[in-house]
Amino acid sequence: MMRKLGAWPAAAALLALTAVAQDKGKSQGDPEKGKVVFEQCGVCHSADSDEKKLGPGLKGLFKKSKMANGKRVTEANVRAVIDTGGNGMPAYKDMLTDEEKDDLIAYLKTL
C-alpha cells in the first residue's frame, strides 16, 4: 500500500532547487588561482590601478557602479566581457574553463 506524503516534501525539494539555481549565478572561485589566471590579463589590464593600460585598470572593479562599457558591475556582466571580449580584447569563452573564470572573478573581487 502506497502512502501519500502530501505537498510538503515536494515544496521542500522545490525550495532547495531554487536556492541552488540562485547560487549558480554567483562565483565560487578561488582568488589565489584567479591571480594566476590574471597573469595573462595583466599584459593589458592593471590590477593595482584603475588607470588605462591597453585596457581599463581593474583595481576596485567590483566597487564601481559601471564598467567601461557602461554596464553594471555584476559577476554575470564581468563574465560576459571575459567570454566575448571586444574593443581589442579577445574572447576567452573557449580559452578559459568555467572554473578558471570563477577563479578570475573571485580574484577581481579582491582588487
C-alpha positions as CSV (number, residue, x, y, z in Angstrom):
1,M,0.0,0.0,0.0
2,M,1.4,3.4,-1.0
3,R,1.1,6.2,1.4
4,K,0.7,9.8,0.2
5,L,3.3,12.1,1.5
6,G,1.5,15.3,0.8
7,A,2.8,18.6,-0.6
8,W,5.5,19.3,2.0
9,P,8.3,17.1,0.6
10,A,7.6,18.4,-2.9
11,A,7.7,22.0,-1.7
12,A,10.9,21.4,0.2
13,A,12.6,19.9,-2.8
14,L,11.4,22.9,-5.0
15,L,12.8,25.3,-2.4
16,A,16.2,23.5,-2.4
17,L,16.4,23.6,-6.2
18,T,15.5,27.3,-6.3
19,A,18.3,28.0,-3.8
20,V,20.8,26.0,-5.9
21,A,19.7,27.9,-9.1
22,Q,20.1,31.2,-7.4
23,D,23.6,30.3,-6.2
24,K,24.6,29.1,-9.6
25,G,25.0,32.7,-10.8
26,K,27.5,33.5,-8.0
27,S,31.2,32.9,-8.4
28,Q,32.6,30.2,-6.1
29,G,36.1,30.7,-7.4
30,D,39.5,30.7,-5.6
31,P,41.1,34.1,-5.7
32,E,44.6,32.7,-5.4
33,K,44.1,30.6,-8.5
34,G,42.4,33.6,-10.1
35,K,45.6,35.7,-9.5
36,V,47.5,33.1,-11.6
37,V,44.8,33.3,-14.4
38,F,45.0,37.1,-14.3
39,E,48.7,37.0,-15.3
40,Q,47.7,36.8,-18.9
41,C,45.2,39.6,-18.4
42,G,47.9,41.8,-16.8
43,V,49.5,42.4,-20.2
44,C,46.6,44.8,-21.0
45,H,44.9,45.4,-17.6
46,S,46.4,46.8,-14.4
47,A,45.5,45.1,-11.1
48,D,46.9,47.8,-8.9
49,S,45.4,50.8,-10.6
50,D,42.2,51.9,-12.3
51,E,44.3,53.8,-14.9
52,K,44.0,52.6,-18.5
53,K,46.8,50.4,-19.9
54,L,45.8,48.9,-23.2
55,G,42.5,48.0,-21.5
56,P,40.9,49.6,-18.4
57,G,42.6,49.2,-15.0
58,L,40.7,46.8,-12.8
59,K,41.6,47.9,-9.3
60,G,38.3,48.3,-7.4
61,L,36.3,47.0,-10.3
62,F,33.6,45.4,-8.1
63,K,33.3,48.6,-6.0
64,K,32.3,50.6,-9.1
65,S,28.8,51.0,-10.3
66,K,29.6,50.7,-14.0
67,M,32.2,49.0,-16.2
68,A,34.0,50.8,-19.1
69,N,31.2,49.5,-21.4
70,G,28.6,51.3,-19.3
71,K,27.0,48.1,-17.9
72,R,26.6,47.5,-14.2
73,V,29.4,45.6,-12.4
74,T,27.9,42.2,-11.7
75,E,29.5,38.8,-11.9
76,A,27.3,38.0,-14.9
77,N,28.4,41.2,-16.8
78,V,32.1,40.7,-16.0
79,R,31.8,37.1,-17.2
80,A,30.2,38.3,-20.4
81,V,33.1,40.6,-21.1
82,I,35.6,37.8,-20.4
83,D,33.6,35.5,-22.7
84,T,33.0,37.8,-25.6
85,G,35.9,40.3,-25.4
86,G,35.6,43.5,-27.5
87,N,37.5,46.7,-28.2
88,G,40.7,44.8,-29.0
89,M,40.2,42.2,-26.2
90,P,40.0,38.6,-27.4
91,A,37.1,36.4,-26.4
92,Y,38.1,34.0,-23.7
93,K,34.9,31.9,-23.8
94,D,36.8,28.9,-25.2
95,M,40.2,29.8,-23.8
96,L,39.3,29.6,-20.1
97,T,37.3,26.9,-18.4
98,D,34.3,27.9,-16.3
99,E,36.4,27.2,-13.2
100,E,39.2,29.5,-14.3
101,K,36.6,32.2,-15.0
102,D,35.1,31.7,-11.5
103,D,38.6,31.9,-10.0
104,L,39.4,35.1,-12.1
105,I,36.2,36.8,-10.9
106,A,36.9,35.8,-7.3
107,Y,40.4,37.5,-7.7
108,L,38.9,40.6,-9.4
109,K,36.7,41.0,-6.3
110,T,39.8,41.3,-4.1
111,L,41.3,44.2,-6.1
